[in-house]
């Protein structure tokens, strides 16, 4: 289990937690567009999430 990065903004953190995204492995099971569509998840949060997945050698689902 790989921790999520410190995502900017409390709304984004709440949206991810509410969707059950608690670590990079659970994030990688989502499509990028679906995560971006979560209420509260903005550009800065998506950038941080993309970078964290990339650094871990992971990616969003196609």
Secondary structure by P-SEA (a helix, b strand, c coil): cccccccccaaaaaaaaaaccccaaaaaaccaaaaaacccccaaaaaaaaaaaaaacccccc
